[in-house]
Amino acid sequence: MTEFFSDFSTVLPRLISEGLSATVYSFLGGAVLMLIVAVLLGVAMHQGPKWLATLARIVVEIFRGTSLIVQLFWIFYVFPQLFAVDLGSLWSAIVALGLNYGAYGAEVVRGSLNAVPKGQWETTTALSMPWLTKMRRIIWPQAWALMLPGFNNLAVMLVKGTAAVGLVLLNDITFEANQARITNGVWAAFGAALLIYLVIALIVSTLFRWMERRAQHRLGLWVKAASTTKATAEAVA
C-alpha cells in the first residue's frame, strides 16, 4: 500500500504537467464547437424549411450513428489524403469532439424548443414579431433553461470522450497514464488518471448547474415581469 501511494504521488504530478493541457484544450475547443453545432442544427431541424431540416437531420444521424474514434481517424488520417487538408492533432480532436457531441446536442436544442408552450409561439405570431426578436426575447430564454441539464450531461460525456484523442497523437492524460503504467504500475497510473478526470467532470458539472440555476432565476423574473405587464394591460382595458 505504501508503494502504491508512493507511485501515485509520482504519477499524479506527471499527468498534470504533461497530459492535462492537451485534455483541457481538447475539451474547451470541443465544448465551444459542440454548442455552436448543436444550436445551428437544432434550430434548423425545428425552425428551418423542409430541405434545411432534412439536411440537418442527415448530418445529425451521421455523426450520432458513427463512432467518435472512426471520426477522429477520418479527420486526422483520411482528410489530408482526400482533400489535402491537414488540421493537425489538436484541431482534429476538437473538430471530431465538437461535431460528434454537437449532433447529440442538436436533439437537446430541438427538444427544448419543442417543449416551449405552443401559446408562446402563437403569441409572438399574433404580435407579428420578427423571427430574431421572438427567438431572442421570448422563445430562447425559456428553451435555454430547458437545454442546460442536457448540455450538462453532454459536457461531462465530452470530458470522458477526450480520452480518445491520444489516438491522433495527442499526449493527453490517458496517453500519459498508459506510458506511466510501465514504470509505476497500472493501479497508480490509471488511479491518478481517474482522479483527474473526476475532478474535471465535477468542475464542469458544477459550472453547468450554476448556469442552470441562473437561467431559471432569470426566466422566473421574466415570467413575473410578463405577468405583471399583462395584468396591468388588462386592468387599463
Helices and strands as residue ranges (DSSP letters): H 2-18, H 20-47, H 50-65, H 68-73, I 74-78, H 79-83, H 88-115, H 118-126, H 131-134, I 135-139, H 140-161, G 162-168, H 173-184, H 186-236
